[in-house]
Amino acid sequence: MKAIGYQHSLPIEDKNALQDIELEIPKASGHDILVEVQAVSVNPVDYKIRQRVAPEQGEWKILGWDAAASSKRPAKKQLCLNPAIRSGTPAT
């Protein structure tokens, strides 16, 4: 899956401050659902997180908490969501 993230809290002028990356598609489990994100926003809080929170060594910190999405695949315990539902969500 595509994402925007960083590995080091660099000045925004640095070409590596924010990077387009590819990550493995996560698996839904328990009561989770997998959603397909059509749009994401990066808000002022994301900017502050990028300045102050360093990811674990070798890991990526992903930005963009608010998303427009549709459900893809519910987990086994998730019984109440129609796979075709579209929604705006604060993604976590």
DAFENNOR-V156470 format. One record per residue. N is the residue number from 1. SS is DSSP state (H for helix, E for strand, - for the rest). OMEGA is omega in whole degrees, 0 to 359 (* if undefined). D_CENTER is the distance of its C-alpha to the mean C-alpha in Angstrom with 1 decimal. Layout:
n->N ss->SS omega->OMEGA d_center->D_CENTER
n->N ss->SS omega->OMEGA d_center->D_CENTER
//
This chain:
n->1 ss->- omega->179 d_center->9.6
n->2 ss->E omega->178 d_center->9.0
n->3 ss->E omega->172 d_center->6.6
n->4 ss->E omega->183 d_center->8.1
n->5 ss->E omega->178 d_center->9.0
n->6 ss->E omega->176 d_center->12.3
n->7 ss->- omega->179 d_center->14.7
n->8 ss->- omega->178 d_center->17.3
n->9 ss->- omega->183 d_center->17.7
n->10 ss->- omega->174 d_center->19.8
n->11 ss->- omega->185 d_center->21.4
n->12 ss->- omega->179 d_center->19.6
n->13 ss->- omega->180 d_center->22.6
n->14 ss->- omega->182 d_center->22.0
n->15 ss->- omega->179 d_center->20.8
n->16 ss->- omega->181 d_center->18.5
n->17 ss->- omega->176 d_center->16.9
n->18 ss->- omega->183 d_center->13.7
n->19 ss->E omega->171 d_center->13.4
n->20 ss->E omega->183 d_center->12.1
n->21 ss->E omega->174 d_center->11.4
n->22 ss->E omega->178 d_center->11.5
n->23 ss->- omega->176 d_center->10.2
n->24 ss->- omega->177 d_center->11.9
n->25 ss->- omega->181 d_center->10.9
n->26 ss->- omega->177 d_center->10.7
n->27 ss->- omega->175 d_center->13.8
n->28 ss->- omega->177 d_center->14.2
n->29 ss->- omega->179 d_center->16.9
n->30 ss->- omega->180 d_center->19.0
n->31 ss->- omega->180 d_center->18.1
n->32 ss->- omega->171 d_center->14.4
n->33 ss->E omega->175 d_center->13.6
n->34 ss->E omega->180 d_center->11.6
n->35 ss->E omega->173 d_center->10.5
n->36 ss->E omega->183 d_center->10.7
n->37 ss->E omega->177 d_center->8.8
n->38 ss->E omega->180 d_center->11.6
n->39 ss->E omega->179 d_center->10.6
n->40 ss->E omega->177 d_center->8.3
n->41 ss->E omega->174 d_center->10.1
n->42 ss->- omega->187 d_center->10.3
n->43 ss->- omega->177 d_center->12.9
n->44 ss->H omega->179 d_center->15.7
n->45 ss->H omega->176 d_center->14.2
n->46 ss->H omega->179 d_center->11.4
n->47 ss->H omega->180 d_center->14.5
n->48 ss->H omega->177 d_center->16.3
n->49 ss->H omega->181 d_center->13.8
n->50 ss->H omega->180 d_center->13.8
n->51 ss->H omega->192 d_center->17.6
n->52 ss->H omega->186 d_center->18.0
n->53 ss->- omega->176 d_center->15.6
n->54 ss->- omega->177 d_center->16.1
n->55 ss->- omega->175 d_center->14.2
n->56 ss->- omega->181 d_center->16.5
n->57 ss->- omega->178 d_center->18.9
n->58 ss->- omega->180 d_center->17.6
n->59 ss->- omega->176 d_center->14.0
n->60 ss->- omega->169 d_center->10.9
n->61 ss->E omega->184 d_center->9.2
n->62 ss->E omega->179 d_center->5.7
n->63 ss->- omega->178 d_center->6.3
n->64 ss->- omega->185 d_center->5.9
n->65 ss->- omega->182 d_center->6.3
n->66 ss->E omega->186 d_center->8.5
n->67 ss->E omega->168 d_center->8.4
n->68 ss->E omega->189 d_center->11.4
n->69 ss->E omega->171 d_center->11.3
n->70 ss->E omega->183 d_center->14.0
n->71 ss->E omega->180 d_center->14.5
n->72 ss->E omega->188 d_center->15.1
n->73 ss->E omega->177 d_center->16.6
n->74 ss->E omega->173 d_center->17.5
n->75 ss->- omega->184 d_center->18.3
n->76 ss->- omega->182 d_center->22.1
n->77 ss->- omega->181 d_center->22.4
n->78 ss->- omega->187 d_center->20.5
n->79 ss->- omega->191 d_center->23.4
n->80 ss->- omega->184 d_center->23.1
n->81 ss->- omega->176 d_center->20.3
n->82 ss->- omega->181 d_center->21.6
n->83 ss->- omega->182 d_center->19.4
n->84 ss->- omega->183 d_center->20.1
n->85 ss->- omega->174 d_center->18.8
n->86 ss->E omega->181 d_center->16.7
n->87 ss->E omega->168 d_center->15.1
n->88 ss->E omega->186 d_center->13.4
n->89 ss->E omega->165 d_center->11.1
n->90 ss->E omega->185 d_center->9.8
n->91 ss->- omega->177 d_center->6.6
n->92 ss->- omega->* d_center->7.0
//
